[in-house]
Amino acid sequence: MILEVAILNVIPGSEDDFLSAFSKAQHIIPKMAGYISHQLKRCLENSSRFILLVEWQKLTDHTEGFRKSDEYQEWKGLLHHFYDPFPTVEHYEEVK
């Protein structure tokens, strides 16, 4: 299992619009091959910052399957204009 971690800095004042768009966008990724689960969490100290955690079976399920899909274009259209700066996305694996 791979954990995708994205820290999302939303433009201040657009948080409610972001959350509305995310409620639509979050139905896109469960359809993707290799998807396991996702969570969106809001920072208590900075209400414009969110963290998106997505579990994938393999790294390529995200980097190849999702990011090169038509569904990603829909995701991008719904969400990417809310970020400043654009998020850094990292992937983590369990330490044994």
N, C-alpha and C positions, 0 to 999 in steps of 0.2 A: 504494500500500500504506500502511496506517495501522498504527502500533504502539500497542497498548493497554499501559499500564504501571500496575500496581497494587502498591503496597508493602503487604504483609500482616503486620500485627503480631498474632501469635497469642498467646492467653493462655498465659503461662508454665505449663508442666506438661501442656499439652494438645497439644504438638507431634506426638507419635506418633499420636494420634487424628486430628489434622488431616491428617497425611500419608496415613493410611488412608482418610479420607473423600475426600481429593483424588484418590487413585488410582481411586475410583469416579466422581467428578465429571468428571475430565478426559476421559472418554469421551462426555460430553454435547456439548461445543462443536464437535468436528469435524463433527458432523451439520448445523451451522448454515450457512446460505447466506453466502458471503463469507469463511468461515473459511479461513485459510492454514496457520497453525502456532501452537504455544504451547510455552512453557518455564516451569518453576517452578525457582527457584534459592533456595538457603538462604544467609543471611548468615553469614560466618565469625566476625564479631565479636559477633553477637547471634543465638544459635541459635533464638530465638523469632520472628525476622523473616525473611520470605520476599519474593521479588519474582516476580510473575507477568507474563510478557510474552506477548501474544497478537497475532498479525498478522492483520489483516482487509483485505479488498479495499477497502472503503469505510468511512468513519466510521459511516454509518447501518446497516451490517451488524451492528455492535455495539450502538449506542445505540437503534436501532429494532427491528431483526430479533431480536437475542438478548434484550435486556432486556425486550421485550414478549412474549416467548414462554412457552409452558408449560415448556419446557426450562429457562428461567431460574429458574422457581419450584422446580424440582428441584435445580438448582445452589445456589440460595439456601438451601434446606432442609438440604443436605448441609454447607455451608461457613460461612454467615454467622455462626453462633453462636460461632465460634472467634476472632473478631476483636475486639480492644480496643486502640485505638479502631477504628471502622469505616474501612476503607481509602479513601484518595483515589485515584481512577482518572483518569489523564490519557491523552491521545492525542497521538501524535507523527507527523510526516510527514518524509520525507527532504528535506534542504536541497540544492538543485541549484546 
